[in-house]
Amino acid sequence: TQFRLTQKLTTGCFETGTWSAPARAIDTVYQNTSGKKLRVIINVKIDGINASTGEFKVGAANPPTLILTKVGHDAAVTTTSNYVYYAVSFEVPNNWYYTLSTVSGTVYANYWSELTE
């Protein structure tokens, strides 16, 4: 069986918007004031020697309280570089707040990108 994509189908599949790489800090709350939905993509680096965790939160109020996900580990891990990397993506509605916060140990935002859709 062959699968054929039509132009109409593919036009609606791809997202459009403006990418940016804003300077962002861990444990800081930001607000999406773009007037549009915001997609946030972060590459997180976690200290592998110590138990380290971070959590991503969003919400309509400041500070945001809805935990989307946590990254990290509860005990020291053995890696050759002593770091563990995670890629996380989430969406933030207009006027909502968002943050990457440290729960324990050392958490770094290696790369932080945002797509205003």
Wavefront OBJ file of the C-alpha trace (Angstrom):
o trace
v 0.000 0.000 0.000
v 1.339 3.408 -0.924
v 0.739 6.486 1.163
v 0.383 9.771 -0.644
v 0.596 13.175 1.028
v -1.307 15.974 -0.565
v -0.244 19.607 -0.402
v -3.272 20.436 1.725
v -2.324 17.836 4.317
v 1.333 18.827 4.571
v 0.550 22.552 4.726
v -1.326 22.043 7.972
v 1.267 19.705 9.478
v 4.152 22.113 9.842
v 4.187 24.762 12.492
v 5.196 28.272 11.700
v 6.429 30.967 14.000
v 9.500 32.797 15.178
v 12.358 31.025 16.955
v 14.433 32.811 19.557
v 17.177 31.860 22.012
v 16.500 34.199 24.923
v 18.832 34.502 27.888
v 17.016 32.588 30.612
v 18.009 31.663 34.154
v 17.087 28.674 36.281
v 14.784 29.409 39.255
v 13.333 32.482 37.537
v 9.671 32.834 36.566
v 8.912 34.152 33.078
v 5.608 35.202 31.521
v 4.508 34.611 27.944
v 3.328 38.055 26.813
v 3.673 37.385 23.071
v -0.055 37.290 22.411
v 0.438 33.766 21.044
v 1.178 30.252 22.244
v 4.829 29.733 23.146
v 6.718 26.454 22.739
v 9.730 26.155 25.027
v 12.497 23.644 24.331
v 15.276 23.220 26.876
v 18.293 20.953 26.974
v 18.921 20.411 30.672
v 22.251 19.293 32.132
v 22.094 17.627 35.545
v 25.055 17.082 37.878
v 25.715 13.339 37.822
v 27.898 13.233 40.942
v 25.209 14.478 43.333
v 21.522 13.684 43.456
v 20.063 16.495 41.338
v 16.530 17.178 40.090
v 14.696 20.007 38.403
v 11.053 20.565 37.589
v 9.164 22.441 34.903
v 6.090 24.385 35.947
v 3.455 26.464 34.166
v 0.400 28.303 35.393
v -1.958 31.236 34.993
v -0.706 32.742 38.274
v 2.750 33.723 39.483
v 4.416 31.572 40.706
v 3.247 28.711 38.472
v 2.255 25.562 40.346
v 1.359 22.991 37.674
v 4.314 20.599 37.464
v 4.657 19.352 33.891
v 7.594 17.033 34.501
v 10.680 16.469 36.601
v 14.154 15.571 35.393
v 17.133 14.207 37.267
v 17.933 11.378 39.624
v 17.649 10.616 43.317
v 21.166 9.260 43.774
v 24.602 9.757 42.271
v 25.111 8.069 38.898
v 28.265 6.921 37.213
v 28.897 8.463 33.819
v 32.106 9.288 32.032
v 31.302 12.996 31.949
v 29.570 13.171 35.348
v 26.523 14.814 33.724
v 23.149 13.564 32.556
v 21.318 15.405 29.744
v 17.575 15.742 29.148
v 15.602 17.424 26.372
v 12.256 18.835 27.438
v 9.576 20.593 25.380
v 6.367 22.185 26.624
v 3.818 24.802 25.580
v 2.853 27.957 27.435
v -0.470 29.692 26.702
v -0.497 33.459 26.271
v -0.163 35.370 29.576
v 0.794 32.222 31.491
v 3.955 31.880 33.567
v 6.673 29.232 33.264
v 9.873 28.215 35.004
v 12.585 25.586 35.309
v 13.396 25.311 38.988
v 15.995 23.416 40.975
v 14.580 20.878 43.408
v 17.940 19.512 44.544
v 21.587 19.491 43.519
v 22.807 21.347 40.435
v 20.674 21.952 37.335
v 21.801 23.817 34.191
v 19.839 25.065 31.182
v 22.319 24.050 28.504
v 20.237 25.399 25.587
v 16.953 27.285 25.839
v 14.879 28.001 22.734
v 11.392 29.393 22.307
v 9.006 29.281 19.356
v 6.263 31.903 19.248
v 3.494 30.273 17.207
l 1 2 3 4 5 6 7 8 9 10 11 12 13 14 15 16 17 18 19 20 21 22 23 24 25 26 27 28 29 30 31 32 33 34 35 36 37 38 39 40 41 42 43 44 45 46 47 48 49 50 51 52 53 54 55 56 57 58 59 60 61 62 63 64 65 66 67 68 69 70 71 72 73 74 75 76 77 78 79 80 81 82 83 84 85 86 87 88 89 90 91 92 93 94 95 96 97 98 99 100 101 102 103 104 105 106 107 108 109 110 111 112 113 114 115 116 117
